[in-house]
Amino acid sequence: MIQIIADACSAARRQGLGARETHDAIQLALLARDPTLRPATARIIADQLFPVVERTMGH
């Protein structure tokens, strides 16, 4: 899951997206990888792991 988030975060940053849009892109990536996830669950996962991934990527 961390890799999915890291990949989505990197792609969003390369496209020049801000933090909010990057967070949204992460949610979409999670939902695309696991269509059984509910949007609220993807949001919670993104809320919890996005800051961790950002710190490890140096943002």
Backbone torsions as a table, in degrees:
resi	resn	phi	psi	omega
1	MET	NA	-38.3	177.9
2	ILE	-60.0	-41.2	-179.2
3	GLN	-65.2	-40.1	177.3
4	ILE	-59.6	-45.6	-179.3
5	ILE	-66.5	-42.8	179.6
6	ALA	-62.9	-42.8	178.8
7	ASP	-63.7	-44.7	179.1
8	ALA	-64.6	-39.5	179.2
9	CYS	-64.0	-46.0	179.1
10	SER	-61.8	-44.8	179.9
11	ALA	-63.2	-42.0	179.9
12	ALA	-65.0	-41.8	179.8
13	ARG	-65.7	-39.3	177.9
14	ARG	-62.2	-29.9	179.4
15	GLN	-86.4	-0.4	176.7
16	GLY	81.4	20.0	-179.5
17	LEU	-76.2	149.6	176.7
18	GLY	-81.7	-177.3	-176.0
19	ALA	-60.8	-45.0	-178.7
20	ARG	-63.4	-45.2	-179.6
21	GLU	-67.7	-35.4	177.1
22	THR	-64.6	-43.0	177.4
23	HIS	-59.2	-44.3	178.5
24	ASP	-63.1	-40.2	179.2
25	ALA	-63.8	-36.7	177.6
26	ILE	-64.0	-44.7	178.4
27	GLN	-59.7	-44.0	179.5
28	LEU	-63.7	-39.5	178.7
29	ALA	-63.9	-41.8	178.4
30	LEU	-62.9	-44.1	179.4
31	LEU	-66.2	-35.1	179.2
32	ALA	-69.0	-36.7	-179.2
33	ARG	-75.1	-30.2	-178.8
34	ASP	-137.5	89.8	-176.9
35	PRO	-65.7	-9.2	177.0
36	THR	-82.8	-12.0	177.2
37	LEU	-68.3	142.2	172.4
38	ARG	-85.3	149.3	178.9
39	PRO	-55.2	-38.6	179.5
40	ALA	-64.7	-37.0	178.4
41	THR	-67.7	-42.8	177.5
42	ALA	-61.1	-38.9	178.7
43	ARG	-64.3	-42.6	179.5
44	ILE	-64.5	-43.3	178.7
45	ILE	-61.9	-46.1	179.0
46	ALA	-62.4	-42.2	179.0
47	ASP	-58.3	-39.3	-176.1
48	GLN	-81.3	-38.4	-171.9
49	LEU	-98.3	-23.0	179.8
50	PHE	-57.3	-46.9	179.1
51	PRO	-62.2	-35.7	179.1
52	VAL	-65.3	-46.5	-179.7
53	VAL	-64.5	-42.0	178.6
54	GLU	-59.8	-43.0	179.1
55	ARG	-63.8	-41.6	-178.2
56	THR	-70.8	-24.3	179.4
57	MET	-89.8	-2.2	176.8
58	GLY	82.3	25.0	179.7
59	HIS	-102.6	NA	NA
